[in-house]
Amino acid sequence: MATIIYRKSVNPVSKTNAAIRRHARRKAEATRRELVTSRIDKALGQKPERRKALNRIELAFKRKRAPRINFGLLAKFREKINRFAEMYDMIKRLNHRIWYSKPKTEYGITARARQACTSRFVH
């Protein structure tokens, strides 16, 4: 009879998904990058930069704004834009059709057949 021995796995199964692995990878890259910059600053005799964490509002104001719409350009392509918007709406409506009829009873679709009755008397 064979004896089963349980040991630690060489590659344990980790319960992580892609997002957790991606965040871990980016965190490791960031620490490596910080280490390299600190070594360069140390070699050059500079003090490393201390960056203050910005809050949500400060980050929003720091972002670049999108350029304003050029109304002359918009008027030039208005017909084309409207045509594509109508086509998109039509395709969206066509894709959301119900391609089957729902069953009328709670049991779903059932097969119906007639049974042929023969009245033979066995003598």
Rosetta silent file (secondary structure, phi, psi, omega in degrees, C-alpha in Angstrom):
SEQUENCE: MATIIYRKSVNPVSKTNAAIRRHARRKAEATRRELVTSRIDKALGQKPERRKALNRIELAFKRKRAPRINFGLLAKFREKINRFAEMYDMIKRLNHRIWYSKPKTEYGITARARQACTSRFVH
SCORE:     score description
SCORE:     0.000 S_00000001
   1 L     0.000  137.039 -177.181    0.000    0.000    0.000 S_00000001
   2 L   -81.795  142.228  177.698    1.325    3.441   -0.943 S_00000001
   3 L  -101.205  128.015  179.333    1.921    6.044    1.716 S_00000001
   4 L   -96.145  122.992  179.918    0.896    9.583    0.871 S_00000001
   5 L  -110.880  124.510  178.924    3.167   12.223    2.363 S_00000001
   6 L   -94.451  125.979  178.156    1.942   15.817    2.435 S_00000001
   7 L  -128.194  175.482  175.315    4.645   18.465    2.201 S_00000001
   8 L   -72.071  138.757  179.661    4.848   22.146    1.509 S_00000001
   9 L   -74.570  147.320  177.643    4.406   22.947   -2.130 S_00000001
  10 L   -67.530  -45.633  176.975    7.314   24.488   -4.004 S_00000001
  11 L  -114.858   91.926 -178.602    4.965   26.981   -5.669 S_00000001
  12 L   -65.779  147.177  179.835    2.073   27.585   -3.279 S_00000001
  13 L   -75.195  120.161 -179.746   -1.195   28.572   -4.864 S_00000001
  14 L   -99.010  142.719 -178.600   -1.743   32.244   -4.164 S_00000001
  15 L   -94.878   63.745  178.966   -5.198   33.716   -4.007 S_00000001
  16 L  -121.190  151.242  175.313   -4.412   36.828   -5.992 S_00000001
  17 L  -106.919 -176.370 -174.837   -5.986   38.231   -9.067 S_00000001
  18 H   -64.590  -37.312 -178.218   -4.453   40.293  -11.861 S_00000001
  19 H   -65.068  -41.953  179.875   -5.140   43.636  -10.175 S_00000001
  20 H   -65.657  -42.423  178.035   -3.337   42.631   -6.968 S_00000001
  21 H   -63.943  -40.211  179.667   -0.365   41.306   -8.947 S_00000001
  22 H   -64.026  -44.337  179.778   -0.252   44.503  -11.048 S_00000001
  23 H   -64.564  -39.431  178.727   -0.316   46.739   -7.962 S_00000001
  24 H   -64.918  -41.373  179.645    2.421   44.683   -6.319 S_00000001
  25 H   -64.366  -43.294 -179.995    4.556   44.856   -9.469 S_00000001
  26 H   -68.358  -33.588  177.334    4.112   48.621   -9.752 S_00000001
  27 H   -66.290  -41.325  178.028    4.895   49.079   -6.072 S_00000001
  28 H   -64.446  -41.043  177.840    8.128   47.108   -6.492 S_00000001
  29 H   -63.656  -39.327 -179.898    9.053   49.203   -9.555 S_00000001
  30 H   -66.130  -41.039  178.782    8.356   52.415   -7.623 S_00000001
  31 H   -66.443  -39.254  176.430   10.571   51.355   -4.705 S_00000001
  32 H   -62.044  -42.732 -179.698   13.344   50.404   -7.153 S_00000001
  33 H   -64.692  -42.127  178.094   12.996   53.783   -8.877 S_00000001
  34 H   -64.051  -38.470  179.041   13.097   55.628   -5.543 S_00000001
  35 H   -64.364  -43.005  179.576   16.196   53.672   -4.533 S_00000001
  36 H   -64.309  -45.515 -179.854   17.982   54.580   -7.772 S_00000001
  37 H   -65.182  -36.579  178.438   17.108   58.276   -7.462 S_00000001
  38 H   -67.900  -36.196  177.133   18.224   58.349   -3.837 S_00000001
  39 H   -66.693  -40.245  178.502   21.566   56.751   -4.799 S_00000001
  40 H   -64.718  -44.263  178.682   22.069   59.300   -7.585 S_00000001
  41 H   -62.504  -38.363  179.800   21.235   62.161   -5.222 S_00000001
  42 H   -67.396  -40.488  179.826   23.630   60.772   -2.628 S_00000001
  43 H   -66.975  -35.623 -179.912   26.423   60.433   -5.207 S_00000001
  44 H   -85.349   -6.503  179.197   25.893   64.020   -6.399 S_00000001
  45 L    78.251   22.943  178.773   25.657   65.327   -2.848 S_00000001
  46 L  -100.109  155.389  176.304   22.101   66.563   -3.206 S_00000001
  47 L   -84.271  137.467  179.366   19.328   66.160   -0.717 S_00000001
  48 L   -65.835  145.447 -179.364   16.527   63.886   -1.890 S_00000001
  49 L   -72.215  136.070  173.237   13.273   65.615   -2.727 S_00000001
  50 L  -104.277  111.871 -179.241   10.468   65.266   -0.249 S_00000001
  51 L   -93.062  132.531  178.627    7.226   65.349   -2.152 S_00000001
  52 L   -83.319  135.542  178.206    4.116   66.391   -0.316 S_00000001
  53 L   -71.104  127.078 -179.378    1.102   64.191   -0.950 S_00000001
  54 L   -88.996  146.404  176.671   -1.555   66.207   -2.740 S_00000001
  55 L   -84.137 -178.847 -172.973   -5.195   65.887   -1.893 S_00000001
  56 H   -63.299  -41.154 -177.516   -7.930   65.255   -4.432 S_00000001
  57 H   -68.681  -42.628  178.749   -8.732   68.908   -5.123 S_00000001
  58 H   -64.266  -38.232  176.785   -5.091   69.872   -5.633 S_00000001
  59 H   -64.652  -38.111  179.761   -4.627   66.978   -8.027 S_00000001
  60 H   -65.051  -40.571  179.726   -7.703   68.078   -9.979 S_00000001
  61 H   -74.172  -22.447 -179.510   -6.381   71.629  -10.363 S_00000001
  62 H   -76.562  -25.122 -178.783   -2.943   70.348  -11.351 S_00000001
  63 L   -65.517  151.164  176.054   -4.348   68.432  -14.350 S_00000001
  64 L   -76.407  144.177  176.933   -4.278   69.997  -17.806 S_00000001
  65 L   -82.477  152.230  175.665   -7.589   71.150  -19.174 S_00000001
  66 L   -73.553  146.844  179.888   -8.916   69.773  -22.419 S_00000001
  67 L   -65.888  150.328 -179.904   -8.769   72.217  -25.335 S_00000001
  68 L   -70.253  157.208 -178.549  -11.945   74.131  -26.117 S_00000001
  69 L   -74.550  134.317  174.045  -14.111   73.070  -29.043 S_00000001
  70 L   -87.048  106.679 -173.824  -13.438   74.826  -32.300 S_00000001
  71 H   -68.300  -26.677  175.603  -16.995   75.640  -33.409 S_00000001
  72 H   -64.707  -42.029  178.391  -15.907   76.315  -36.981 S_00000001
  73 H   -69.472  -37.338  179.441  -14.537   72.791  -37.212 S_00000001
  74 H   -64.843  -40.980  179.371  -17.602   71.386  -35.487 S_00000001
  75 H   -65.010  -32.611 -178.929  -19.935   73.093  -37.980 S_00000001
  76 H   -65.590  -38.991 -175.161  -17.890   71.657  -40.849 S_00000001
  77 L  -105.809   13.608 -175.325  -18.355   68.054  -39.696 S_00000001
  78 H   -59.968  -43.798 -178.801  -21.804   68.390  -38.074 S_00000001
  79 H   -62.191  -44.501 -179.430  -23.639   66.396  -40.781 S_00000001
  80 H   -63.821  -41.649  179.991  -21.141   63.540  -40.628 S_00000001
  81 H   -63.402  -44.908 -179.809  -21.286   63.456  -36.826 S_00000001
  82 H   -64.505  -38.698  179.921  -25.093   63.398  -36.830 S_00000001
  83 H   -64.228  -44.916  178.994  -25.190   60.639  -39.469 S_00000001
  84 H   -66.104  -34.870  177.814  -22.820   58.427  -37.477 S_00000001
  85 H   -65.634  -41.362  177.472  -24.809   59.106  -34.292 S_00000001
  86 H   -64.834  -41.449  178.118  -28.030   58.020  -36.025 S_00000001
  87 H   -62.249  -41.264  179.903  -26.329   54.878  -37.379 S_00000001
  88 H   -62.630  -43.569  178.511  -25.025   54.072  -33.901 S_00000001
  89 H   -62.814  -40.827 -179.602  -28.511   54.456  -32.394 S_00000001
  90 H   -64.873  -44.068  179.716  -30.016   52.239  -35.097 S_00000001
  91 H   -64.413  -39.321  179.524  -27.395   49.515  -34.570 S_00000001
  92 H   -63.594  -41.401  178.125  -27.896   49.720  -30.817 S_00000001
  93 H   -65.545  -41.003 -178.684  -31.656   49.275  -31.234 S_00000001
  94 H   -65.882  -36.015 -177.658  -31.186   46.325  -33.602 S_00000001
  95 H   -73.386  -18.242 -178.155  -28.798   44.561  -31.241 S_00000001
  96 L  -101.484   18.376  176.081  -31.244   44.753  -28.337 S_00000001
  97 L   -71.139  156.249  173.111  -34.122   43.009  -30.073 S_00000001
  98 L   -93.079  115.802 -174.115  -35.634   39.934  -28.538 S_00000001
  99 L   -91.049    4.481  179.327  -34.889   37.179  -31.016 S_00000001
 100 L  -141.113  159.836  175.430  -37.103   34.581  -29.350 S_00000001
 101 L   -98.423  138.113 -177.883  -40.576   34.494  -27.879 S_00000001
 102 L   -72.177  146.847 -179.960  -40.829   33.842  -24.196 S_00000001
 103 L   -64.949  146.573 -175.722  -42.672   30.680  -23.147 S_00000001
 104 L   -82.730  -27.034 -177.729  -46.318   31.171  -22.237 S_00000001
 105 L  -106.530  169.273  179.828  -46.422   28.644  -19.389 S_00000001
 106 L   -75.453  -15.651 -177.813  -44.301   28.265  -16.324 S_00000001
 107 L   -87.933   -6.251 -179.271  -42.985   24.934  -17.569 S_00000001
 108 L    88.563 -164.516 -177.488  -41.369   26.379  -20.644 S_00000001
 109 L   -81.242  126.153  179.744  -41.679   25.067  -24.144 S_00000001
 110 L  -118.068  153.498  178.071  -43.034   21.551  -24.242 S_00000001
 111 L   -84.855  135.774  179.090  -43.347   19.149  -27.124 S_00000001
 112 L  -120.203  135.773  178.802  -46.880   18.284  -28.115 S_00000001
 113 L  -147.625  157.811  176.833  -47.820   15.263  -30.173 S_00000001
 114 L   -98.604  138.317  178.232  -50.909   13.217  -30.893 S_00000001
 115 L   -97.100  128.415 -179.588  -50.963    9.651  -29.917 S_00000001
 116 L   -79.171  123.511  179.072  -52.481    7.338  -32.471 S_00000001
 117 L  -101.167  130.203  174.836  -55.065    5.111  -30.887 S_00000001
 118 L  -117.919  130.765 -179.968  -55.877    1.816  -32.496 S_00000001
 119 L  -104.479   86.604  177.410  -58.814   -0.118  -31.293 S_00000001
 120 L  -108.426  134.274  175.281  -57.958   -3.711  -32.053 S_00000001
 121 L   -96.235  127.260  177.930  -59.583   -6.458  -30.244 S_00000001
 122 L   -88.776  121.623 -178.432  -57.359   -9.342  -29.561 S_00000001
 123 L  -103.200    0.000    0.000  -59.292  -12.561  -30.047 S_00000001
